[in-house]
Amino acid sequence: MKKKTLIFFIMLIALSLVVIGCGSDQSQNNNQQGAQSGEQEQLTMKVGADVTFPPFEMVIDGKVTGFDIDLIRAIAEVEDIKIEGEIQTMDFQGLIPAIQTNSIDVAVAGITIREDRAKQVDFSKPYYHSGITLLVREDSDIQGVEDLQGKTIAVKLGTTGDIMFSDKEGITIKRFNNIDEAYRELENGGADAVPFDNPIHQNYINTTGKGKVKVVGELLTGEDYGIAVSKNRPDLLEKINSGLDKLIESGEYEKIYRKYFSDDFGLVSK
């Protein structure tokens, strides 16, 4: 009888150890699954900008600011995206190469959505409607593009204004790394006109160029600005588009827009 009892207790202990072991394994598996299925890490992005494009991007009191800057920061906030470090500043021409070499993930610089650029980077939904106009000195007799034969224009290198006149015969082109240099060339008499984005012209007319320059002729192009995103970051592109939609729906987009623009020319809707 005692022998049977002893065997019973040995079997009971062995069974208990098996159950405990299984429970431990199950707990470990659950922990591993929990870690794997837990909250995803916060999305991050490195942002680059050309700060010679007021009021979209500029430096005031040593800080990078402007419409594009406020917008990308608002998108980051509403989508819980962390902007890594400071916004990197560089020439417009260097932005897309910087994305392609993974130096940055995103570029904001009033970048026109174009087919050739879309082969190199992805673009967000349009966030601003723009177009090219012609800026001349206040006393100029130039009325439009038809009067540019035999004249000299100043352009910002690589922009739509540069590209659209690059194959025009009879027009001399002076290229500059930023639009301020092109404007100075116009004011100093080294150029007769500057083709560039109308909202930038209007900002210049209302500030530094007040009483010195004017826009002539009609809108030469109709174009949209987009946020450039690395083709390696489809997750980021999706979040940026989602964030832009949310800002438009909430009215925050228009609030940011009104901070920099007085007209409705560039407003977009969802």
C-alpha positions as CSV (number, residue, x, y, z in Angstrom):
1,M,0.0,0.0,0.0
2,K,2.8,2.3,0.9
3,K,4.6,1.5,-2.3
4,K,1.6,2.4,-4.4
5,T,1.2,5.6,-2.5
6,L,4.8,6.5,-3.1
7,I,4.5,5.8,-6.8
8,F,1.4,7.9,-6.9
9,F,3.1,10.9,-5.4
10,I,6.1,10.6,-7.7
11,M,3.8,10.6,-10.7
12,L,1.9,13.6,-9.3
13,I,5.2,15.6,-8.9
14,A,6.4,14.7,-12.3
15,L,3.1,15.8,-13.8
16,S,3.2,19.1,-11.9
17,L,6.7,19.8,-13.3
18,V,5.5,19.2,-16.9
19,V,2.5,21.5,-16.4
20,I,4.8,24.2,-14.9
21,G,7.3,23.8,-17.8
22,C,4.5,24.1,-20.3
23,G,3.2,27.2,-18.6
24,S,6.6,28.8,-18.6
25,D,7.0,28.0,-22.3
26,Q,3.6,29.4,-23.0
27,S,4.3,32.6,-21.0
28,Q,7.6,33.0,-22.9
29,N,5.8,32.6,-26.2
30,N,3.2,35.1,-25.2
31,N,5.9,37.6,-24.2
32,Q,7.6,37.1,-27.6
33,Q,4.4,37.5,-29.5
34,G,3.5,40.6,-27.4
35,A,6.9,42.1,-28.3
36,Q,6.4,41.3,-31.9
37,S,2.8,42.6,-32.1
38,G,3.3,45.5,-29.7
39,E,3.2,49.2,-30.6
40,Q,5.2,50.1,-33.6
41,E,8.2,52.5,-33.2
42,Q,7.5,56.1,-34.0
43,L,7.9,57.0,-37.6
44,T,10.8,59.4,-38.3
45,M,11.9,61.6,-41.1
46,K,14.8,63.8,-42.1
47,V,13.7,67.0,-43.8
48,G,15.5,69.3,-46.2
49,A,14.6,72.7,-47.4
50,D,15.9,75.5,-49.7
51,V,15.4,78.6,-47.5
52,T,15.8,81.2,-50.3
53,F,12.1,80.8,-51.3
54,P,10.0,83.2,-49.1
55,P,7.4,83.0,-47.9
56,F,7.5,79.2,-48.3
57,E,11.0,78.8,-46.8
58,M,13.2,81.4,-45.2
59,V,15.4,82.2,-42.2
60,I,14.3,84.8,-39.7
61,D,16.4,85.5,-36.6
62,G,18.4,82.4,-37.3
63,K,15.4,80.1,-37.5
64,V,14.0,78.2,-40.5
65,T,10.4,79.2,-41.0
66,G,7.8,79.7,-43.7
67,F,4.6,78.2,-45.1
68,D,6.2,74.9,-46.1
69,I,8.0,74.6,-42.8
70,D,4.8,75.2,-40.7
71,L,2.9,72.8,-42.9
72,I,5.4,69.9,-42.7
73,R,5.7,70.3,-38.9
74,A,1.9,70.3,-38.6
75,I,1.7,67.1,-40.7
76,A,4.3,65.6,-38.4
77,E,2.4,66.5,-35.3
78,V,-1.0,65.2,-36.5
79,E,0.5,61.9,-37.8
80,D,2.9,61.5,-34.8
81,I,6.0,61.6,-37.0
82,K,9.3,62.7,-35.5
83,I,11.4,65.1,-37.5
84,E,15.0,64.0,-36.9
85,G,17.3,66.8,-35.7
86,E,17.2,70.2,-37.4
87,I,15.7,70.8,-40.8
88,Q,18.7,70.6,-43.2
89,T,19.1,73.6,-45.5
90,M,20.7,73.3,-49.0
91,D,20.4,74.7,-52.5
92,F,17.3,73.8,-54.4
93,Q,19.4,71.8,-56.9
94,G,20.7,69.6,-54.1
95,L,17.4,68.5,-52.6
96,I,16.4,65.6,-54.9
97,P,20.0,64.2,-55.0
98,A,20.0,64.4,-51.2
99,I,16.8,62.3,-51.1
100,Q,18.2,59.8,-53.5
101,T,21.4,59.3,-51.4
102,N,19.3,59.0,-48.2
103,S,20.7,62.2,-46.7
104,I,17.1,63.3,-46.2
105,D,13.8,61.6,-46.6
106,V,11.6,64.6,-47.4
107,A,12.1,67.9,-49.2
108,V,10.0,71.0,-48.9
109,A,10.8,74.0,-51.2
110,G,7.8,74.9,-53.3
111,I,8.7,72.0,-55.6
112,T,6.6,71.8,-58.7
113,I,5.2,68.3,-59.3
114,R,6.7,67.3,-62.7
115,E,6.9,64.1,-64.6
116,D,10.7,64.1,-64.8
117,R,11.1,64.7,-61.0
118,A,8.5,62.0,-60.3
119,K,10.9,59.5,-61.8
120,Q,13.4,60.3,-59.1
121,V,11.2,60.9,-56.0
122,D,7.6,60.4,-55.0
123,F,5.3,63.4,-54.5
124,S,2.6,64.1,-52.0
125,K,-0.8,65.3,-53.0
126,P,-0.7,69.0,-54.1
127,Y,-0.7,71.4,-51.3
128,Y,-0.4,74.7,-53.2
129,H,-1.6,75.8,-56.7
130,S,1.0,78.1,-58.4
131,G,2.2,79.3,-61.7
132,I,5.0,81.3,-63.4
133,T,4.7,85.0,-64.1
134,L,7.2,87.6,-65.5
135,L,8.7,90.2,-63.2
136,V,10.2,93.3,-64.7
137,R,11.4,96.7,-63.4
138,E,8.8,99.3,-62.8
139,D,9.8,101.5,-65.7
140,S,10.2,98.5,-68.2
141,D,8.3,98.6,-71.5
142,I,8.1,94.7,-71.5
143,Q,4.5,93.6,-71.6
144,G,4.9,89.9,-71.9
145,V,7.0,86.9,-73.2
146,E,6.6,88.2,-76.7
147,D,8.8,91.2,-75.8
148,L,11.7,89.1,-74.5
149,Q,13.5,88.7,-77.9
150,G,17.0,90.2,-77.6
151,K,16.6,90.6,-73.9
152,T,18.3,89.0,-70.9
153,I,16.4,87.1,-68.2
154,A,17.6,86.0,-64.7
155,V,16.4,82.7,-63.4
156,K,16.9,80.4,-60.4
157,L,18.9,77.4,-61.6
158,G,16.8,74.2,-62.3
159,T,13.4,75.8,-61.6
160,T,10.4,75.8,-64.0
161,G,11.3,79.3,-65.0
162,D,14.7,78.2,-66.1
163,I,13.6,75.1,-68.0
164,M,10.8,76.7,-69.9
165,F,13.1,79.3,-71.5
166,S,16.2,77.1,-71.9
167,D,15.4,76.3,-75.6
168,K,14.1,79.8,-76.6
169,E,16.3,81.4,-79.2
170,G,17.1,85.1,-79.0
171,I,16.9,85.2,-75.2
172,T,20.0,85.3,-73.0
173,I,19.7,83.4,-69.7
174,K,21.6,84.2,-66.5
175,R,21.3,81.5,-63.9
176,F,21.6,81.9,-60.1
177,N,21.5,79.5,-57.2
178,N,18.8,81.5,-55.4
179,I,16.0,83.9,-56.4
180,D,17.3,86.8,-54.4
181,E,20.4,87.0,-56.7
182,A,18.2,86.9,-59.7
183,Y,16.1,89.8,-58.3
184,R,19.2,91.8,-57.6
185,E,20.4,91.3,-61.2
186,L,17.1,92.6,-62.4
187,E,17.2,95.7,-60.1
188,N,20.8,96.4,-61.1
189,G,20.0,96.4,-64.8
190,G,21.9,93.1,-65.5
191,A,18.7,91.4,-66.6
192,D,15.4,92.6,-68.1
193,A,13.0,90.1,-66.6
194,V,12.7,87.3,-64.1
195,P,10.3,84.3,-64.8
196,F,9.4,82.7,-61.5
197,D,6.6,81.6,-59.2
198,N,3.9,84.2,-58.9
199,P,3.5,84.0,-55.1
200,I,7.2,84.7,-54.7
201,H,7.0,87.6,-57.0
202,Q,4.1,89.0,-55.1
203,N,6.0,88.6,-51.8
204,Y,9.0,90.5,-53.3
205,I,6.8,93.2,-54.7
206,N,5.3,93.8,-51.2
207,T,8.6,93.8,-49.4
208,T,12.1,94.4,-50.8
209,G,11.0,95.2,-54.3
210,K,8.2,97.6,-53.4
211,G,8.0,100.4,-56.0
212,K,10.8,98.9,-58.0
213,V,9.3,96.0,-59.9
214,K,6.0,94.8,-61.3
215,V,4.5,91.6,-62.8
216,V,3.4,91.8,-66.5
217,G,1.5,89.6,-68.8
218,E,-0.5,86.5,-68.0
219,L,0.1,83.4,-65.9
220,L,2.5,81.4,-68.0
221,T,1.9,78.0,-66.4
222,G,-0.5,76.3,-64.0
223,E,1.3,74.0,-61.6
224,D,1.1,72.4,-58.2
225,Y,3.6,72.2,-55.4
226,G,4.2,68.8,-53.7
227,I,6.3,67.5,-50.9
228,A,9.1,65.3,-52.3
229,V,9.5,62.0,-50.6
230,S,12.0,59.2,-51.0
231,K,10.8,56.3,-53.1
232,N,12.2,54.1,-50.4
233,R,9.6,55.5,-47.9
234,P,6.1,54.6,-49.1
235,D,5.1,54.5,-45.4
236,L,6.1,58.1,-45.0
237,L,4.3,59.2,-48.2
238,E,1.1,57.6,-47.0
239,K,1.3,59.4,-43.6
240,I,2.1,62.7,-45.2
241,N,-0.9,62.5,-47.5
242,S,-3.1,61.4,-44.6
243,G,-1.8,64.3,-42.5
244,L,-2.5,66.8,-45.3
245,D,-6.0,65.5,-45.6
246,K,-6.6,65.9,-41.9
247,L,-5.2,69.4,-41.8
248,I,-7.5,70.4,-44.7
249,E,-10.6,68.8,-43.0
250,S,-9.9,70.5,-39.7
251,G,-9.2,73.9,-41.1
252,E,-5.7,74.0,-39.8
253,Y,-4.3,74.0,-43.4
254,E,-6.1,77.2,-44.2
255,K,-5.1,78.7,-40.9
256,I,-1.4,78.2,-41.8
257,Y,-2.1,79.4,-45.4
258,R,-3.6,82.7,-44.2
259,K,-0.6,83.3,-42.0
260,Y,1.4,83.8,-45.2
261,F,-1.0,84.6,-48.1
262,S,-3.9,87.1,-48.4
263,D,-5.5,85.7,-51.5
264,D,-7.1,82.3,-52.4
265,F,-4.9,81.7,-55.4
266,G,-2.9,78.8,-54.0
267,L,-5.5,77.1,-51.7
268,V,-6.1,73.4,-52.3
269,S,-9.0,71.2,-51.2
270,K,-9.0,67.5,-50.3
